[in-house]
Amino acid sequence: MQEELFQKAQNGNEAAFVRLLGRYQNRIYRIAYTYFRNEQDALDALQEVSVKAYKNIGKIRKPEALAAWLMAVTVNSCHTMLRQKKRETCLMTPEHALSTFEDHDKPLVIKEAISNLSTDEQVIIFHAYFEGLTLEEVANHMRIPIGTVKTRLHRALTKLRQQMRKDDFK
């Protein structure tokens, strides 16, 4: 079924492409949301990925490569959109961002601690712990060596542990 949809989409069948992309739109949205942390920008990224996928689906040789390719396009699109966004607007001040969290709510403390990580570290944490991907799958999606994924994950977890210890003593 997937292979048949893939072939039709590659041959220009828009309905097949929409059905095929529909299978991945939630994953694409979740990845984009981890980058932007707001619905509108995540939806913009989903639209951007959809357009790129439609234009370039003919370049994919095997249907089984589609998921990894779409995730890579998503990550690359998010990076590009973030660079453009940084040029266009000023980012929220750290004081303002921190004021949006409630001290007594542990899940928000965890979100805050994760937000203090670099974007790459946040993406790895998201893929590994929220999406349940293996480190190899994370490496494939991000198009980086698995050793780099392991290093960034270790560094991110160390930072999170330190942050959580600080929060426990406040």
Secondary structure, DSSP 8 states (H G I E B T S, - for coil): -HHHHHHHHHTT-HHHHHHHHHTTHHHHHHHHHHHH-SHHHHHHHHHHHHHHHHHHGGG---GGGHHHHHHHHHHHHHHHHHHHHHHHS----HHHHHHTS-TT-HHHHHHHHHHTS-HHHHHHHIIIIIS---HHHHHHHHTS-HHHHHHHHHHHHHHHHHHHHHHHT-
